[in-house]
Amino acid sequence: MEKTHDVLIRNLREHTALADGDVAEIRALTFTRRDFDSNEDFIRQGDEPEHSALVVSGMVARYHLLGSGRRQYLSFHLSGDLPDSQGLFIDQMDHGLCALGHATVAFIPHRELFIAFRRQPTFALAVWRETLLDAAIFREAITNNSARPMQARMAHLFCELFYRARAAQLVRGNRCRMPISLAQLGETLGMAIATVNRTLAELRRTGAMDLREGELVVLKWRELQRLGDFSPLYLHLKLQSPREWSVHG
């Protein structure tokens, strides 16, 4: 099993060149790991956290809790992500974070991070860049939900998650874990459950993908990318071009 600090180092190296001093600071941090069940919160809207969370394994979701009790899912996070790094710079969380399926999360004290940042500014810049990448994903989600038709909207989300999973070395052949329920897809994409079912069926008929039992299978990457009008440039990841993915059509 990958060690906790190695999970963080791998993720930050997807977009930032870390020096030996940065890696040493990360290895010296205190990580407290906890396991969470599906839909269990580990950050609640309104919390004033003193720790930052690192996704060690599994998938977690960021969401807004509405007054009605419904949720609007804002983004999804995979192994290596720091989904609440924004909490380092704000006093109160304006969103919640929960596990999707079983997930393991490690918590790092803010005070240790700030000490490490003063010692190694490049490490601080790498974590700050995490917040900028989150913002890029948020902007793309706004465009996706407001400007794309239903099929393109869903295909784009699947492309993003598969591309990020490949960058995080979580893809097995043409498959990756995606424990998102149909109801959660609807609460992400602004669709009623009937529309989710119809749109997913349409995508399956294209032969580009399948989603069953918490697993996304990409059968024709280029076709799925075309259907979703997906370009990975906004993710700013150091990853080979999808055209080089020989396992996809």
Secondary structure, DSSP 8 states (H G I E B T S, - for coil): ---HHHHHHHHHTTTS---HHHHHHHHHS--EEEEE-TT-EEE-TT---SEEEEEEEEEEEEEEE-TTS-EEEEEEE-TT--TTGGGGT-SS-SSEEEEEEEEEEEEEEHHHHHHHHHH-HHHHHHHHHHHHHHHHHHHHHHHHHHHS-HHHHHHHHHHHHHHHHHHTT--BTTEEE----HHHHHHHHT--HHHHHHHHHHHHHHTSEEEETTEEEES-HHHHHHHTT--GGGG------GGG-TT--
